Amino acid sequence: MCPSTALGGTGWAVGLDIGGTLMKAVVVGPDGEVTGRLRSPTAPGAGPAAVLDRAAGLVAQARHLPATVGPVSAVGIGVPGFVDEASGTVEYSANLGWRDMPVARLLSERLGTPVALGHDVRLGGRAEGELGAARGASDYLFVAVGTGIAAAVTLGGRQRRGPSGLAGEIGHVVADPDGPLCRCGGRGCLEEVASASGIGRRYRREVPGPEIGSAEVLALAVGGDPVAERIWSSAIGQLAHAIALVHGALQLEMVVIGGGLAKAGTRLVEPLGAALAADLPCIPPPRLALAQLGDEAAGLGAALLARASVLSAPAGDRRALDAAHPAGA
C-alpha cells in the first residue's frame, strides 16, 4: 500500500472489486480515508444472481461497519471482462461466466443506491494514477499480470477506452503463433505465455506434476532449474516485447506492473527493464515501477469512480439519495 490512500469528495463510498475467486470491498469516509475492508468468496459457479446477491450483501455489511457512521451515497463496482461503462453492462466476463449482464441496474435495484460500473484493470490503473505509483504521470500504462493479462492506457491524464471499449486488451494479442491454445480460442496469446498462471502451465507441460504458479516457477529458476529458468526468461521477454510495441506507438512516461506477477519484485522489474531496453534500441524506454496499491487497486478505483459519478449528479439527486439512506441505513 502507498502511504496515503485518501480519496477526496463528500459522503461515504463503497468500492467493490468482483474477481473470479474473491470479491473485495473498501469503505471510504467523507475525509477520503479508507475506514473498512471486507472480503468474500465470489463463487461464480453458483450463478449470476447468487453472485450479485453476495455482492449486495457485502455492500450492506459495509454500510453497517462501526466506522461507517454516515449514509453511503456512492457505490462503484469493478468487474473483469468486456465492460460497457456507459450502460453499466458486463458484455462478457469469462472469469464470472457473465454475458450481457446489466450489473449496475441490477445491483442498484438490490441496494437502492446508484451504482457505477467499471473495468477492473482500468479502475486499478485509475487508482494507481491518482493514489499510487503513477501519481504525477499523464501518459502511462498500467499492466495487470495475474490469471490473465490486461492493461489500462492513460494519455494526457485521461484513460483511453477505444471505440469498442477494448483498449488495453494486450493479453489477447498473439505473442507466439506456435504457442498453446488460449481460452479465447486463439493460439499463443500473451496471457497464455506470460501471465502468472500461464507461466505455471508452461512449466507443467514440460515437467508433469501438481498445478503450480509463477511464484513456484520463479523459485525453481532461482534454484537453478533449467526449464524454469528458460520459461521465466521467455515470459519476461514476451511481456517486454508487448510493452515495447505499445511504448513505440505512444511514447509513455512510465509503465506500472501490478497483479500477482508483481510480487516477484526486482526479479521481475530488473530483467523486464533489460529486455525493454533491448527491444527499444533507438527509443528511450519508459520508467518501470511496481504497483503500490496491491490487490485493493480496483476497489479503490471503483470508489473513485463512484465518488465522481455522485459528485457529477445534479444537487437535487444527491439530496434525494441522502434522504433515502440516512446514517446507518
C-alpha positions in Angstrom: 0.0 0.0 0.0 1.1 3.5 -0.6 1.4 5.8 2.4 -1.8 7.7 1.7 -4.9 6.3 0.0 -7.1 9.4 0.5 -10.0 9.9 -1.9 -11.4 13.4 -2.0 -15.1 14.0 -2.1 -18.2 14.1 0.1 -20.2 11.4 1.7 -19.4 7.7 2.2 -18.5 5.5 -0.8 -18.0 1.7 -1.2 -15.7 0.3 -3.9 -16.2 -3.3 -4.8 -13.9 -5.5 -6.9 -15.6 -8.6 -8.1 -13.0 -11.1 -9.1 -13.4 -14.7 -10.3 -12.3 -16.1 -6.9 -12.8 -13.2 -4.4 -14.8 -10.0 -4.1 -13.1 -7.2 -2.1 -14.8 -4.1 -0.7 -13.3 -0.9 0.6 -15.2 1.7 2.5 -14.2 5.3 2.1 -15.3 8.1 4.5 -16.1 11.7 3.8 -12.5 12.7 4.6 -11.3 10.4 1.9 -9.6 7.8 4.2 -10.3 4.0 3.9 -12.2 3.1 7.0 -13.1 -0.5 6.3 -12.2 -3.6 4.3 -14.3 -6.7 3.6 -13.8 -9.8 1.6 -16.0 -12.7 0.5 -15.7 -15.7 -1.9 -17.2 -14.9 -5.3 -18.4 -18.5 -6.0 -19.3 -17.8 -9.7 -20.4 -21.4 -10.1 -23.5 -20.6 -8.1 -24.8 -18.5 -10.9 -25.0 -14.8 -11.8 -28.0 -14.0 -9.5 -26.2 -15.6 -6.5 -23.0 -13.6 -7.1 -25.0 -10.3 -7.4 -26.8 -11.2 -4.1 -23.4 -11.8 -2.5 -22.1 -8.5 -3.8 -25.1 -6.7 -2.5 -24.7 -8.4 0.9 -21.1 -7.3 1.1 -22.1 -3.7 0.4 -24.8 -4.0 3.1 -22.2 -5.2 5.6 -20.0 -2.3 4.7 -22.9 0.1 5.5 -23.2 -1.3 9.0 -19.5 -1.4 9.9 -18.9 0.5 13.2 -16.7 3.1 11.3 -19.4 3.7 8.7 -21.4 6.4 10.6 -22.9 8.3 7.6 -25.0 7.4 4.6 -23.3 5.5 1.7 -24.0 7.8 -1.2 -21.9 6.1 -3.8 -21.1 2.5 -4.8 -18.6 1.6 -7.5 -18.1 -1.9 -9.0 -15.1 -3.3 -10.8 -15.5 -6.4 -13.0 -13.1 -8.3 -15.3 -14.0 -8.8 -18.9 -15.6 -6.7 -21.6 -17.4 -3.8 -19.8 -19.6 -1.1 -21.2 -19.3 1.6 -18.5 -21.8 4.0 -20.1 -24.7 1.5 -19.9 -23.4 -0.3 -16.8 -23.4 -3.6 -18.6 -20.9 -6.5 -18.5 -20.9 -7.7 -22.1 -18.7 -10.8 -21.4 -16.7 -12.0 -18.4 -15.1 -15.4 -18.7 -14.0 -15.4 -15.1 -17.6 -14.8 -13.8 -19.5 -16.6 -16.6 -21.5 -13.4 -17.3 -22.8 -12.3 -20.7 -24.9 -9.1 -21.4 -25.5 -8.5 -17.6 -26.9 -5.1 -16.7 -24.9 -5.2 -13.5 -25.2 -1.5 -12.5 -29.0 -1.6 -12.8 -29.4 -5.0 -11.1 -27.2 -4.0 -8.1 -28.8 -0.6 -7.9 -32.2 -2.3 -7.6 -30.9 -4.5 -4.8 -29.2 -1.7 -2.9 -31.5 1.2 -3.6 -28.3 3.2 -4.4 -26.9 4.4 -7.7 -24.1 2.1 -8.9 -21.2 2.9 -11.2 -19.6 0.1 -13.2 -16.1 -0.1 -14.5 -13.5 -2.5 -15.9 -11.4 -3.8 -13.0 -8.0 -3.2 -14.7 -8.9 0.3 -15.8 -10.1 1.1 -12.3 -6.8 -0.3 -11.0 -4.9 2.0 -13.4 -7.0 5.0 -12.3 -6.2 4.3 -8.7 -2.5 3.9 -9.3 -2.6 7.2 -11.2 -4.4 9.2 -8.6 -3.1 7.4 -5.4 -0.3 5.1 -6.3 2.8 4.5 -8.3 1.8 6.7 -11.3 0.9 9.8 -9.4 2.1 12.8 -11.4 2.3 11.0 -14.7 0.0 11.9 -17.5 1.0 9.2 -20.0 1.3 5.8 -18.5 0.4 2.1 -18.9 -0.9 0.0 -16.0 -0.4 -3.7 -16.8 -2.1 -6.2 -14.5 -0.4 -9.6 -14.8 -2.2 -12.3 -12.9 -4.5 -15.1 -14.0 -4.7 -13.1 -17.3 -3.1 -10.0 -18.7 -4.8 -6.7 -19.4 -3.7 -3.1 -19.4 -5.1 0.4 -18.9 -3.8 3.1 -21.2 -3.8 6.7 -19.8 -2.8 9.5 -22.2 -2.9 13.2 -21.4 -4.3 12.3 -18.0 -7.3 10.6 -19.5 -7.9 6.9 -19.9 -8.3 5.6 -23.4 -11.1 3.1 -23.8 -11.2 2.8 -27.6 -14.3 2.8 -29.9 -15.4 -0.6 -28.6 -14.1 -0.3 -25.1 -11.2 -2.8 -25.6 -8.2 -0.6 -25.4 -5.5 -2.3 -23.3 -6.5 -5.9 -24.1 -2.9 -6.9 -24.8 -3.4 -10.3 -23.2 -5.2 -11.5 -26.2 -2.7 -10.3 -28.8 -0.8 -13.3 -30.2 2.7 -13.4 -28.8 3.7 -16.9 -30.1 1.9 -18.3 -33.2 3.0 -21.8 -32.2 2.1 -21.4 -28.6 -0.6 -23.1 -26.5 -4.3 -22.6 -27.2 -5.9 -19.8 -25.2 -9.4 -20.0 -23.7 -10.4 -17.1 -26.1 -9.9 -19.5 -29.0 -6.6 -18.0 -30.2 -3.2 -19.6 -30.1 -0.2 -18.3 -28.2 -1.9 -15.2 -26.7 0.3 -13.1 -24.5 -1.5 -14.2 -21.3 -1.0 -17.9 -22.2 2.8 -17.4 -22.3 3.4 -14.6 -19.8 0.7 -14.4 -17.2 1.3 -15.7 -13.7 -1.0 -18.7 -14.3 0.3 -19.2 -17.9 3.9 -19.5 -16.7 2.8 -22.3 -14.3 1.0 -24.1 -17.1 4.0 -23.8 -19.4 6.2 -25.4 -16.8 3.8 -28.3 -16.2 3.6 -29.1 -19.9 7.3 -29.9 -19.8 7.6 -31.2 -16.2 4.4 -33.0 -15.2 3.2 -32.7 -11.7 0.7 -30.9 -9.4 -0.5 -27.5 -10.6 1.9 -24.6 -9.8 2.0 -20.9 -10.4 4.6 -18.3 -11.3 5.9 -18.0 -7.8 6.9 -21.6 -7.7 8.4 -21.5 -11.2 10.5 -18.4 -10.1 11.7 -20.3 -7.0 12.7 -23.2 -9.2 14.5 -20.8 -11.6 16.4 -19.2 -8.7 17.4 -22.7 -7.5 18.9 -23.4 -10.9 16.2 -25.5 -12.6 17.0 -25.0 -16.3 13.4 -25.5 -17.5 12.1 -22.9 -15.0 14.9 -20.5 -16.0 14.1 -20.8 -19.7 10.3 -20.4 -19.1 10.7 -17.4 -16.8 13.1 -15.7 -19.1 10.9 -16.4 -22.1 7.8 -15.0 -20.3 9.6 -11.8 -19.3 10.8 -11.4 -22.9 7.3 -11.8 -24.3 5.9 -9.3 -21.8 8.7 -6.8 -22.6 8.1 -7.1 -26.3 4.4 -6.3 -25.9 5.1 -3.3 -23.7 7.8 -2.1 -26.2 5.3 -2.1 -29.0 2.8 -0.1 -27.0 5.6 2.3 -26.0 6.9 2.6 -29.5 3.5 3.8 -30.7 2.6 6.1 -27.7 5.9 7.0 -26.0 4.8 6.6 -22.4 6.3 8.3 -19.4 6.1 5.1 -17.3 4.7 1.6 -17.1 3.3 0.3 -13.8 3.2 -3.5 -13.3 0.5 -4.9 -11.0 -1.2 -8.2 -10.4 0.2 -11.4 -8.9 3.4 -11.4 -11.0 4.4 -8.0 -9.4 5.1 -9.9 -6.2 8.3 -11.1 -7.8 9.6 -7.6 -7.2 13.1 -6.9 -8.5 13.3 -10.4 -10.1 10.6 -9.2 -12.4 11.5 -5.5 -12.8 15.2 -5.8 -13.5 15.1 -8.4 -16.3 12.0 -6.7 -17.7 13.8 -3.4 -17.8 16.8 -5.0 -19.6 14.5 -6.7 -22.1 12.6 -3.5 -22.8 15.9 -1.6 -23.4 17.0 -4.4 -25.9 13.6 -4.1 -27.7 13.9 -0.3 -27.9 17.4 0.3 -29.3 16.6 3.8 -30.7 13.8 4.9 -28.3 14.3 5.8 -24.6 12.5 3.1 -22.6 9.7 4.1 -20.2 10.3 4.2 -16.5 9.2 0.9 -14.8 7.5 0.7 -11.4 5.7 -1.8 -9.3 2.1 -1.1 -8.4 1.7 0.4 -4.9 -1.9 -0.4 -4.0 -1.7 -4.2 -4.2 -5.0 -6.1 -4.6 -7.0 -3.1 -3.4 -6.3 -1.1 -6.5 -9.5 -2.0 -8.4 -11.7 -1.5 -5.3 -10.1 1.9 -4.7 -10.6 2.8 -8.3 -14.2 1.8 -8.0 -14.6 4.1 -5.1 -13.0 6.9 -7.1 -15.5 6.2 -9.9 -18.4 6.1 -7.5 -17.4 9.4 -6.0 -17.0 11.0 -9.4 -20.4 9.8 -10.5 -22.2 11.1 -7.5 -20.4 14.5 -7.5 -21.3 14.9 -11.1 -25.0 14.2 -10.4 -27.4 17.2 -10.0 -27.6 18.5 -6.5 -31.3 17.5 -6.2 -30.4 13.9 -7.0 -27.8 13.9 -4.2 -30.2 15.3 -1.7 -32.8 12.7 -2.6 -30.2 10.0 -2.2 -29.1 11.2 1.2 -32.7 11.3 2.4 -33.3 7.7 1.1 -30.2 6.4 3.0 -29.8 8.1 6.4 -26.9 7.3 8.6 -26.7 3.6 9.5 -29.3 2.7 6.9 
